[in-house]
């Protein structure tokens, strides 16, 4: 590894996935990290998409419904391509390198994987990506854009790059964090029905969970959700299995999930992560905390303003360490 690459922050190298950490890319990543307002993805934008240990540069081709986007992977190093991709000259991107836009590998991914907006490509370039991916001829391409060359052998280095990109997009497409409906959906009160020790259990739960008696009663009645982090404590105190406790966890409202999936919250959610904690766990904590806040303030979580509630929750639960 060169001295130049040793000086490049790891987060910048991750941003490029298979891209060289050029001065242009470093500048774009640092600028994106300092952006106060992050909007939803739009056609022609170049983003860093990431989830767990996967990170990939992607070009947004089109928006599908609510919260789903069709993207094409982007690479600059190694210089690989195939017949369904286009190669774009360095002066048409902010990356400082010739880039390959792999339109033939385009795939739908959810909003929640969009991390940093790095810049925009010209509409003519985006049109060219779709044109070549659909089998169009190279003679119609704008200046600075050329069609990729075919991969003639499975041992061609470009074939390996293509396979890795396809795998990365598959993993990004499968990114998810919100629990689905589990078990019977019975409340804890129903699961504990007929037991004579419920009053004692309630006192023990207040101590174990660090909550007041009214909050514990709300949990038992199903008016306040049991968070995944609380489930093992509730199971230990009540003697129920953790699966039974989790079966009393109501699915999160779709509006709350959709809102937290928007890129505008990604930086704040990352800041909430504790050392060693997954992004899924951090999101669940914020989601169930927001849901509980809505229930306490309105008595119902049916139609709150989710952006307002998320802001309120984050304001009252500041991160205990600097953002990564």
C-alpha positions as a printed NumPy array, in Angstrom:
array([[  0.   ,   0.   ,   0.   ],
       [  1.365,   3.433,  -0.929],
       [  1.989,   6.243,   1.552],
       [ -0.814,   8.176,  -0.113],
       [ -3.315,   5.391,   0.594],
       [ -2.077,   4.996,   4.192],
       [ -3.016,   8.645,   4.764],
       [ -6.51 ,   8.182,   3.323],
       [ -9.166,   7.725,   6.048],
       [-10.71 ,   4.252,   6.072],
       [-14.207,   5.71 ,   5.668],
       [-13.055,   7.371,   2.418],
       [-11.636,   4.125,   1.02 ],
       [-14.891,   2.366,   1.959],
       [-16.852,   5.067,   0.16 ],
       [-15.33 ,   4.046,  -3.131],
       [-15.78 ,   0.316,  -2.63 ],
       [-13.683,  -0.682,  -5.663],
       [-12.741,   2.94 ,  -6.351],
       [ -9.353,   4.528,  -5.853],
       [ -9.283,   7.155,  -3.11 ],
       [ -8.582,  10.039,  -5.467],
       [ -8.411,  13.672,  -4.314],
       [-11.754,  14.228,  -6.041],
       [-13.387,  11.363,  -4.165],
       [-11.872,  12.423,  -0.848],
       [-13.16 ,  15.961,  -1.358],
       [-16.647,  14.685,  -2.296],
       [-16.862,  12.4  ,   0.745],
       [-15.707,  15.063,   3.187],
       [-18.118,  17.591,   1.709],
       [-20.976,  15.084,   1.988],
       [-20.118,  14.311,   5.613],
       [-20.428,  18.001,   6.466],
       [-23.77 ,  18.481,   4.726],
       [-26.445,  19.508,   7.225],
       [-29.503,  18.57 ,   5.155],
       [-29.674,  15.312,   3.184],
       [-32.504,  14.9  ,   0.693],
       [-33.956,  11.702,  -0.731],
       [-32.168,  10.106,  -3.714],
       [-32.928,  11.435,  -7.202],
       [-32.054,  10.376, -10.742],
       [-28.494,  11.132, -11.776],
       [-27.042,  11.327,  -8.273],
       [-23.893,   9.49 ,  -7.267],
       [-24.093,   8.056,  -3.726],
       [-22.169,   5.911,  -1.331],
       [-24.537,   3.084,  -0.396],
       [-23.686,   0.938,   2.611],
       [-25.113,  -1.628,   4.995],
       [-23.217,  -3.661,   7.595],
       [-19.825,  -4.387,   5.985],
       [-20.879,  -3.634,   2.392],
       [-20.136,  -0.264,   0.77 ],
       [-20.5  ,   0.614,  -2.889],
       [-20.615,   3.681,  -5.106],
       [-23.906,   3.727,  -7.008],
       [-25.608,   5.871,  -9.63 ],
       [-29.34 ,   6.488,  -9.16 ],
       [-31.244,   5.624, -12.332],
       [-34.857,   5.937, -11.184],
       [-37.159,   5.931,  -8.171],
       [-39.574,   2.998,  -7.806],
       [-42.571,   3.683,  -5.583],
       [-41.888,   4.871,  -2.055],
       [-38.495,   4.136,  -0.597],
       [-37.065,   1.996,  -3.413],
       [-34.486,   3.066,  -5.992],
       [-32.917,   1.457,  -9.052],
       [-29.154,   1.96 ,  -9.028],
       [-26.149,   0.926, -11.095],
       [-22.793,   0.215,  -9.407],
       [-19.843,   2.494, -10.188],
       [-16.135,   1.644, -10.138],
       [-12.908,   3.402, -11.047],
       [-10.264,   0.9  , -10.   ],
       [ -9.544,  -1.689, -11.281],
       [-10.379,  -0.424, -14.8  ],
       [-12.956,  -3.11 , -15.626],
       [-16.098,  -3.059, -17.787],
       [-18.424,  -5.258, -19.808],
       [-20.634,  -4.827, -22.86 ],
       [-23.621,  -3.578, -20.821],
       [-21.618,  -0.842, -19.082],
       [-20.308,   2.557, -20.134],
       [-16.933,   4.122, -19.432],
       [-17.023,   7.828, -18.587],
       [-14.07 ,  10.21 , -18.784],
       [-12.757,  11.776, -15.594],
       [-13.962,  15.267, -16.451],
       [-17.6  ,  14.088, -16.428],
       [-17.516,  12.994, -12.772],
       [-16.285,  14.4  ,  -9.476],
       [-14.17 ,  11.287,  -8.818],
       [-10.984,  12.388, -10.544],
       [-10.807,   9.107, -12.477],
       [-12.317,   7.455, -15.498],
       [-15.351,   5.595, -14.156],
       [-17.294,   2.525, -15.233],
       [-21.064,   2.718, -14.8  ],
       [-22.414,  -0.846, -14.779],
       [-25.942,  -0.325, -16.13 ],
       [-26.37 ,  -4.02 , -16.895],
       [-26.102,  -4.772, -13.162],
       [-28.795,  -2.26 , -12.179],
       [-30.867,  -3.404,  -9.234],
       [-33.526,  -2.106,  -6.841],
       [-32.295,  -1.16 ,  -3.366],
       [-34.107,   0.435,  -0.391],
       [-33.667,   4.034,   0.755],
       [-32.073,   2.928,   4.001],
       [-28.751,   1.981,   2.347],
       [-28.12 ,   5.491,   0.989],
       [-25.352,   7.027,   3.039],
       [-23.532,   9.965,   1.426],
       [-24.53 ,  12.033,  -1.612],
       [-21.31 ,  12.694,  -3.532],
       [-22.568,  14.623,  -6.544],
       [-24.569,  14.567,  -9.773],
       [-23.904,  13.293, -13.273],
       [-25.28 ,  14.948, -16.397],
       [-28.633,  13.649, -17.689],
       [-26.959,  12.693, -20.971],
       [-24.604,  10.37 , -19.078],
       [-27.469,   8.713, -17.193],
       [-29.368,   8.285, -20.461],
       [-26.277,   6.671, -21.979],
       [-26.037,   4.184, -19.098],
       [-29.599,   3.027, -19.685],
       [-29.182,   3.071, -23.477],
       [-26.181,   0.714, -23.475],
       [-27.649,  -1.515, -20.765],
       [-30.719,  -1.995, -22.968],
       [-28.512,  -3.124, -25.876],
       [-28.334,   0.208, -27.703],
       [-25.538,   1.103, -30.067],
       [-22.37 ,   2.974, -29.151],
       [-22.766,   5.508, -31.95 ],
       [-25.421,   7.467, -30.035],
       [-23.296,   8.138, -26.962],
       [-22.265,  11.673, -25.923],
       [-18.679,  12.877, -25.993],
       [-16.604,  11.419, -23.16 ],
       [-18.783,   8.303, -22.856],
       [-17.956,   4.984, -24.53 ],
       [-19.505,   1.533, -24.431],
       [-17.678,  -1.136, -22.456],
       [-16.024,  -4.112, -24.097],
       [-17.375,  -7.67 , -23.771],
       [-16.076, -10.07 , -21.148],
       [-14.843, -12.972, -23.269],
       [-13.725, -15.387, -20.562],
       [-14.797, -16.306, -17.013],
       [-11.123, -15.84 , -16.136],
       [-11.164, -12.236, -17.33 ],
       [-10.54 ,  -9.951, -14.311],
       [-13.624,  -7.985, -15.339],
       [-15.755, -11.101, -14.753],
       [-14.599, -11.233, -11.131],
       [-15.281,  -7.521, -10.653],
       [-18.744,  -7.937, -12.148],
       [-19.539, -10.866,  -9.85 ],
       [-18.383,  -8.932,  -6.773],
       [-20.495,  -5.928,  -7.741],
       [-23.543,  -8.117,  -8.279],
       [-23.055,  -9.72 ,  -4.853],
       [-22.685,  -6.308,  -3.202],
       [-25.92 ,  -5.023,  -4.741],
       [-27.762,  -8.199,  -3.747],
       [-26.74 ,  -7.617,  -0.139],
       [-27.761,  -3.972,  -0.307],
       [-31.098,  -4.972,  -1.816],
       [-31.74 ,  -7.326,   1.102],
       [-30.958,  -4.743,   3.794],
       [-33.686,  -4.63 ,   6.452],
       [-33.982,  -3.876,  10.157],
       [-37.65 ,  -3.534,  11.185],
       [-39.25 ,  -6.621,  12.776],
       [-42.281,  -8.196,  11.215],
       [-45.297,  -9.446,  13.152],
       [-44.18 , -12.238,  15.473],
       [-45.946, -15.028,  17.304],
       [-49.553, -14.734,  18.449],
       [-49.437, -10.975,  18.997],
       [-50.808, -11.37 ,  22.539],
       [-49.914,  -8.748,  25.12 ],
       [-47.768,  -9.649,  28.122],
       [-50.855,  -9.321,  30.308],
       [-52.543, -12.054,  28.282],
       [-49.431, -14.219,  28.423],
       [-49.37 , -13.878,  32.224],
       [-53.111, -14.36 ,  32.709],
       [-54.015, -16.586,  35.656],
       [-50.736, -16.117,  37.531],
       [-50.979, -14.962,  41.144],
       [-47.533, -13.331,  41.224],
       [-48.242, -10.557,  38.696],
       [-48.064,  -7.734,  41.318],
       [-44.655,  -9.008,  42.442],
       [-43.517,  -9.325,  38.838],
       [-44.495,  -5.731,  38.176],
       [-42.316,  -4.514,  41.051],
       [-39.397,  -6.625,  39.815],
       [-39.853,  -5.31 ,  36.297],
       [-39.695,  -1.694,  37.464],
       [-36.289,  -2.437,  38.995],
       [-34.981,  -4.533,  36.106],
       [-36.095,  -2.088,  33.406],
       [-35.487,   1.114,  35.355],
       [-39.03 ,   2.283,  34.663],
       [-41.865,   3.622,  36.746],
       [-44.846,   1.462,  37.629],
       [-47.172,   3.239,  35.138],
       [-44.709,   2.499,  32.309],
       [-44.478,  -1.168,  33.31 ],
       [-48.266,  -1.391,  33.401],
       [-48.376,   0.115,  29.915],
       [-45.936,  -2.564,  28.734],
       [-48.049,  -5.346,  30.242],
       [-51.191,  -3.914,  28.659],
       [-49.55 ,  -3.664,  25.258],
       [-49.811,   0.122,  25.189],
       [-46.04 ,   0.537,  25.261],
       [-43.771,  -1.752,  23.236],
       [-41.142,  -4.038,  24.677],
       [-37.903,  -3.163,  22.925],
       [-35.612,  -5.964,  21.726],
       [-33.077,  -4.858,  24.354],
       [-35.672,  -5.178,  27.129],
       [-36.938,  -8.586,  26.034],
       [-34.21 , -10.684,  27.787],
       [-34.805,  -8.821,  31.081],
       [-38.565,  -9.294,  30.853],
       [-38.074, -12.985,  30.06 ],
       [-35.802, -13.473,  33.061],
       [-38.198, -11.771,  35.482],
       [-41.416, -13.359,  34.21 ],
       [-40.128, -16.832,  33.419],
       [-41.439, -16.547,  29.876],
       [-39.186, -17.441,  26.996],
       [-37.577, -14.601,  25.085],
       [-39.537, -15.733,  22.023],
       [-42.792, -15.384,  23.965],
       [-41.83 , -11.904,  25.108],
       [-40.859, -10.881,  21.6  ],
       [-44.195, -12.187,  20.346],
       [-45.758,  -9.355,  22.349],
       [-43.727,  -6.791,  20.425],
       [-46.038,  -5.131,  17.933],
       [-44.651,  -4.468,  14.447],
       [-43.48 ,  -0.906,  14.007],
       [-45.845,   1.427,  12.133],
       [-44.961,   1.456,   8.444],
       [-44.865,   5.258,   8.431],
       [-42.228,   5.281,  11.177],
       [-40.121,   2.666,   9.401],
       [-40.352,   4.53 ,   6.088],
       [-39.33 ,   7.789,   7.729],
       [-36.312,   6.278,   9.496],
       [-35.255,   4.672,   6.209],
       [-34.764,   8.105,   4.633],
       [-31.109,   9.183,   4.224],
       [-31.773,  12.345,   6.26 ],
       [-31.584,  10.257,   9.483],
       [-28.56 ,   8.111,   8.632],
       [-25.95 ,  10.299,  10.309],
       [-28.017,  10.751,  13.484],
       [-28.754,   7.025,  13.676],
       [-25.081,   6.191,  13.268],
       [-24.278,   8.581,  16.108],
       [-26.655,   6.612,  18.357],
       [-24.704,   3.377,  17.945],
       [-22.811,   2.105,  20.966],
       [-19.458,   0.422,  20.62 ],
       [-19.901,  -2.945,  18.943],
       [-23.598,  -2.354,  18.272],
       [-25.083,  -3.096,  14.869],
       [-26.923,  -0.48 ,  12.845],
       [-30.055,  -2.618,  13.102],
       [-29.935,  -2.573,  16.905],
       [-29.416,   1.194,  16.979],
       [-32.334,   1.75 ,  14.612],
       [-34.612,  -0.478,  16.692],
       [-33.736,   1.44 ,  19.845],
       [-34.58 ,   4.765,  18.206],
       [-37.722,   3.378,  16.546],
       [-39.228,   1.844,  19.672],
       [-38.163,   4.826,  21.733],
       [-39.913,   7.127,  19.272],
       [-43.007,   4.913,  19.297],
       [-43.112,   4.958,  23.091],
       [-42.717,   8.747,  23.081],
       [-45.65 ,   9.085,  20.699],
       [-47.797,   6.808,  22.861],
       [-46.992,   8.777,  26.03 ],
       [-47.66 ,  12.15 ,  24.443],
       [-50.772,  11.368,  22.437],
       [-52.194,   8.224,  23.993],
       [-52.158,   6.729,  20.513],
       [-49.472,   6.089,  17.924],
       [-51.934,   5.921,  15.038],
       [-51.237,   9.219,  13.294],
       [-48.381,  11.216,  14.826],
       [-45.905,  13.353,  12.907],
       [-43.046,  10.866,  12.743],
       [-40.327,  13.381,  11.756],
       [-41.299,  15.54 ,  14.736],
       [-41.348,  12.558,  17.106],
       [-37.968,  11.319,  15.876],
       [-36.485,  14.782,  16.361],
       [-37.906,  14.892,  19.895],
       [-36.541,  11.459,  20.779],
       [-33.063,  12.232,  19.424],
       [-33.046,  15.577,  21.249],
       [-33.727,  13.852,  24.567],
       [-31.294,  10.981,  23.882],
       [-28.078,  12.625,  22.67 ],
       [-25.257,  10.262,  21.672],
       [-22.783,   9.558,  24.44 ],
       [-19.825,   9.654,  22.079],
       [-18.748,  11.393,  18.848],
       [-20.232,  10.3  ,  15.533],
       [-18.136,   7.886,  13.546]])
